[in-house]
Amino acid sequence: MQVKRADSVTSSARRRQIVTAAIQTIAELGYHHASFARIAERAELSSTRMISYHFDGKDELIGRALTTIYADLAAFMTARVGAQTTPVAALDTYIRSLVEYIGDHRAEMRAATEIFLNFRPEGGTAAREAATDLSALAHIERLLSWGQDTGAFRPFSTRVMAMAIQRALDGLPFLLEADPDADLAEYAEELAELFARATWAAR
């Protein structure tokens, strides 16, 4: 069993450096080509042993990379959406902010997609199987229920609507791979208008 030294400011900074390098390497080369050697080179480490010192193998490193990407995204979205005082504004902000984040963090989204499609930890399940975890829709379902409770949104299945909204946004990284020059302002505007019309109560 590997024994690690106690956490310190230096070791924490080194782990962040390695995680960042892993994300960048996966984004550039793809999951299957992101070897420890490649990651160490990007992180400017003297040896791959530095990675093994801080992480118990590739599974832990990749898991940390994915967690880091989504923690940053969650913090960004929580700050934006949490500042809204009405469900209509919150839904509009959710859609526009997520499009903005994806557009501004293309490398991170590319890395997350690579991990999502290819990562299968030893003794565990593929990361892509997380797509069947309905808790991933809980945040948007709560927002939609809030709108229905206040009368701002019409009656509908919050599960179906949440799926439609989230999957329309989840597809954006794939669109950007096929069309890097896609008009993101137009994408956000069209989605915001589409789901505003789909959810609003009759006026």
C-alpha positions, 0 to 999 in steps of 0.5 A: 500500500502506498504511503503519502506524506501529510498534506501541505501547501506545497503538496496541494499545489503540486497535486493541482499542477498535476491535475491541470496538466492531466486535463490539458493533456487529455484535451489535446491528445485524447484520453487513451494517449494521456500517459503519465509520461505525457502528463509529467512532461506537460507539468514539467516534472522530472519523473512520472514518480512525482505523479505516483507519489501524489496519486494512487494510480491513473484512476485516482488522477482521472477521477480528480481531474473530472471532479475538478472540472465539474466543481469549477463549473458548479461554482460558476453556475451556482453564483450566476443562477443563485443570484436570480430572484425569479424562476423565469430569470433563473432558467434564462440565466442557467441556459445562457451561463452554461453556454457561456461557460462551455464556450470559455472552457473548451479544453476542460469540456473536451477533457471531460467528454473524453473522460466521460466516454472512455474512463472505466476505473478498475472495479467500477463502472464507466463514467458514461454510466453516470448518465443514468443517474437521475440526481444529475437532473435534480437542480434543474427539476427544482428550478422548474418546480419553483416556477410551477409553484409560483405560477410562473411556469405552466403544468408539465412533467419536470422530469421530461422538461429537465431532460430536454433542457439539460441534454440540449446543453450537454450537446454543445461541446460536441457541436463545438468539436464539429463547428468550432466557430459556431455562434454561441450567442445565437445558440444561447438566445435560441435555447433561452427563447425555446425553453421560455416558450415551452415553460411559461404559463399562458399570459 
